[in-house]
Amino acid sequence: MKYLFAIAVLAFPLFVRAAPDWTLAVVVKVEPENARVLLNHQRIKSIGMEPMTMPFKVSNGASLVAFKPGDKVRFTVIDKNDHLVIDAIEADR
């Protein structure tokens, strides 16, 4: 029984997904037809990127239709084929 507990404890991290690294930003421009958004973002900790204004492509799952310039949002990014792509974006409450 002791061994089963040890195996469960060691395997637990394999089943737990790390929390996403959310970054705060303000929407500058939205181009839903091009799946692109221009954001003035804070530091992106996961990749060590300093605050700046830059365009991002969005993945298929991230919708931009609800956003307009001036909206405060939070987002996560992934590296896809050596490009930063927004994986998730939502209103910052």
N, C-alpha and C positions, 0 to 999 in steps of 0.2 A: 504494500500500500504506500509506503514511504517513497518508493521509486516512481510510482504513478504520479504522486504529487510533484515530485521534482521535475518530471518530464512536462507536466502541465504548466508549471511555473516558467520553465525555460522556453516552452513553445508559445506562451501567451503573446510576447511581442510580435510574433509572426502573424497573428490574427488581428492585431490592433493597428489601425491605420493612423499615421501621424496627423495631427491637426494641421490644416493648411496655414500657411504664413500669409495672412491678410495684410494688404497695404492700403493706406488711405490715399484718396486722390480727389481732385475736382475735375469734372468733365469740361473740356475746352471745346471739343467738336465731336459730333457723332456722324458716322457714315455707315448706317446699317446695310446699305446696298453693296458696300465693299467689305463688310465685316471688319470694320476698322473704327477705332476711337482714339482721339487725342486726349491725353490725360496729363494734368499737372500733379505728379505723384510725390509722396514722401519717400524716404529711403526704403528700398526693397531689401530687407535684411537677408533673405535667403540667398541672394546673389551679390550682396554688398554694393548695390547700385545707389548712388547718391540721388537726392531729390532733383527732379527736372521735369520739363514738359516734353513729352514724346508720343509718337503714335504707336499703337499696338494693334495687331490683328487679334481677332477673337476666335476661339475654337467653335466648332459647330454647336456645342451645347450652351454657349453664352449668348444671350439675346441682348440687343442694344435698343430695341424699340421703345423701352420704357424710360430712356435717359435723354436729357437735353443739356446744353451748355449751362454750367453753373451748379449742376447737381453734385452733391457730395456722395462719393461711392467708396466701396472697398473692393479689392480684387486680389486674385491669386494668379501667378504666372507659372508657366512651364516652359522648358526649353524643348522646342520642336524643330528638328532639322537646323540647329544653330540659330534659331530665331526665338525671341521671347513672344509667347502667345498667351493671351488672357484665357485662363481655364474657367474662371468663375468671376462674376461681377454682380454686385448688388448695392442697393441704396444703403448708405451709412446712417444708422439711426442713433 
